[in-house]
Amino acid sequence: MEWYNPHDRLEMKGGSVVQHLKGDILHYTYYSIDEHIRQGNKFSGIAADAMFQKGVRSSWIKICWNPFYAFVSCYIIKLGLLDGFYGYIIAKQTAYQTFLKYIKLMQLQRNIKKQVASSIDPPPVPVNPHAKERI
């Protein structure tokens, strides 16, 4: 199975049994800030492609507002501030990924506009019957 969408999920085959584990599972998504940044860049592109395919549009308002909202949501509403330094880093990275996602989406939109504009034939140049032919 190839993971493309960052929100893909596993589906259990028929007859599978779900069991609950005793204890906690520690899930370290990233081992370094560099890895977090690389994955954020990759996933922002994947998310922009998925949004583009669904017909979602980007705008300057979304580019400015949504990263701010993502930071507030992650750091304050979801209490990332209780995680100290790493909570702040995760909230800032979430905001930056959101910014990249909407910038990349806008770039996709503009590329399509350019393709459509270049595929349209230019109007024919009117011929002036009174013009003298140049040699």
Long-range contacts (C-beta under 8 A, 24 or more apart in sequence): 4-46, 5-46, 5-50, 6-43, 6-46, 6-47, 33-89, 36-89, 36-90, 36-93, 37-93, 40-93, 40-96, 40-97, 40-100, 41-97, 41-100, 43-97, 44-97, 44-98, 44-100, 44-101, 44-104, 45-100, 45-104, 47-101, 48-100, 48-101, 48-102, 48-104, 48-105, 48-107, 48-108, 49-108, 51-101, 51-105, 52-105, 52-108, 52-109, 56-105, 57-105, 57-109, 58-102, 58-103, 58-105, 58-106, 58-109, 59-106, 62-102, 63-99, 63-102, 63-103, 63-106, 66-98, 66-99, 66-102, 67-95, 67-96, 67-98, 67-99, 67-102, 68-95, 69-98, 70-94, 70-95, 70-97, 70-98, 71-95
